[in-house]
Structure formats: C-alpha cells, structure tokens
Amino acid sequence: MPEKNTIMNTNTRHNLFTKPINILLLSMLCTALWGSAFPCVKIGYQLFSIAAEDTSGKLVFAGIRFFFAGVITLIISTVQNHKIPLLRPHNVKGVLMVSLVQTVLQYIFFYIGLSNITGVKGSILAACNSFFVVLLAHFFYKNDRLSISKIIGCSIGFAGIILVNLNGMSSADLGFNLSGDGLMLFAALSFAIGSLISKNVCQKADATIVTGYQLGIGGLVLMLLGFLSGGRLSQVTFPGILLLAYMSLLSSIAFTVWTILSKYNKISRIAVYNFLTPIFGALLSALFLGDALFSWNSLLALALVCIGIYIVNAGKRENAQK
C-alpha cells in the first residue's frame, strides 16, 4: 500500500509540475522572490551595518540566510512526509557538490559582486544564468542540444549584458568591473552548473530534501568562512531580523520549487523563464533603492535580454512540434 501511494504521489507531482500554465506561474513565483533579493541584500547591509569592504560580514549574513532556509525546507519536508528527512548514502556526494557550487560559490560571488554595482545592473547580469544553462545543457543532455535559434537568442541576450555596462553618465562606468560585473557573471555560472548537478541528483532523490540539505550545509559553510575570517553582525535590530527571516523563507520556497520544476522538465525549458528575474529585480530595486530604472541603456539591455530568451524559447517550441 505505501508503495502504491508513493507511485500515486510521484505521478501527481509529475502532472502538476509539467503543465505549461503551472510551469509559468510557479516560475513567476520563483523569479519574483529571487528578484526581491536584490534590494533586500542592499537593505540588509544597511540594517546590519555591513560595510562595502566587509567581505567576511557579508559571508556571515549570507550564511545565516541560507542555513535557516535549509532548516525551513527540511521542516516542511518533515511535516509533508511525517518523518525526519534523511539523505541516503549514495546521494551525499551529489548534495555536497550542489551545496558547494550553487550555494557557497554562487553566493560568495553574488553578495560581493552586488555590493559593487547597482541593483538594476546586478539583476540584468544575473540573467546570464539562463544562457549558461542553455549552453551547458548541450553537453550534458542529448535531447537538449544547441540550435540556431538558441545561439541567436543567447547572442542577443549577451548583447544586453554588454550594453548595461555602457553608462554614458561617467567614464568610470565604461568597461568591465571585475569586482562587480565579473563576480556576478561567476555567480550566474555557478548557478547554472549547480542546476545541472541538482537535476541529476534529484532523479533518484526527493527534491525538497536535496534542497534543504543543500541550503543548510552551504549556509553553514558560508557562516563559518565569514566568522573565521573575522566577520560579525555588529548591529542586530528587529527590522534586520525580520528581513533575514523573509530572505530565508524566499530562498526556501524559490529553490525548492525551482528544483522540482527542473527535475520534471528539460533544464533549458525551465531556465528560459529566468528572464523574469532581472525584470522583477530592476523594478523592485528602483522602487526600494531608488536605482535609476529609466536610463536608455538599462531599458534597452532589459529588452535585449527578454528578446534573447524569447527566441530561445520559441526555437524549442518549434523543435518540439517537429
């Protein structure tokens, strides 16, 4: 009987997470939550008095966020399954790899990089993870090869990434800033690689449990790295605690739902919805941080990113029909 229930639950999940309308709505939820992280990180630095050069403090901040995100995710799994979520021995190595790449490396690059650029610019650069996933999927999955439409779409998208660096307001804004733009691109690449590893691990494991341990272990590592290198949260306030609680919750929900979507669908099909993240990020950064949203290069860059993603997505639909 339990085996039959497990099969039914698996079939139900597959049907739920493969319907196009559900994919769209759930992807919008994930990207809206991720988009809100851009202004939240900058506000968090202010609330906890973390200086721009305080790398160790940023790691502690990130670690606390993801550690509790993992705890929340595992609690949800416990309530859903009525048992303590444990990793099977053959999944430990994969989960550790996902944790290292998608949590530790990605957010070391993300937190440091974002502090050196505007939220609007950061949200657009982060859109590169979509293109990296599409490109890497070609080498990992035989049914997800590159096509002309994907190459054109990726090229247009990267043109948008380059354009956002061409700020005519100041000569200092021209060119490529490794400590800001470069680290954000490395963060996007880490997310893409982690997504591929996670999809493979989740084929033989519960996606919620994998996500919980990935975030929890990664968060703990980030905390320890920051603490051992001298990082501290010198100013702790109630608004700061509320912000951290929200950021932990958004990470728990977004990563869990995204991992499940990636498990039941082609990885590049899900990745293309990430074009919504820079849109939400830019809007929310402009709303809460006062970042300039309506400069010509930012608007055109956003448009190019969205057009590139649309072309990639349209190309896949054509191939699917054939």
Secondary structure, 3 states (H helix, E strand, C coil): CHHHHHHHHHHHHHHHHHCHHHHHHHHHHHHHHHHHHHHHHHHHHHHCCCCCCCHHHHHHHHHHHHHHHHHHHHHHHHHHHCCCCCCCHHHHHHHHHHHHHHHHHHHHHHHHHHCCCCHHHHHHHCCHHHHHHHHHHHHHCCCCCCCHHHHHHHHHHHHHHHHCCCCCCCHHHCCCCHHHHHHHHHHHHHHHHHHHHHHHHHCCCCHHHHHHHHHHHHHHHHHHHHHHCCCCCCCCCHHHHHHHHHHHHHHHHHHHHHHHHHHHCCHHHHHHHHHHHHHHHHHHHHHHHCCCCCCHHHHHHHHHHHHHHHHHHHHHHHHHHC
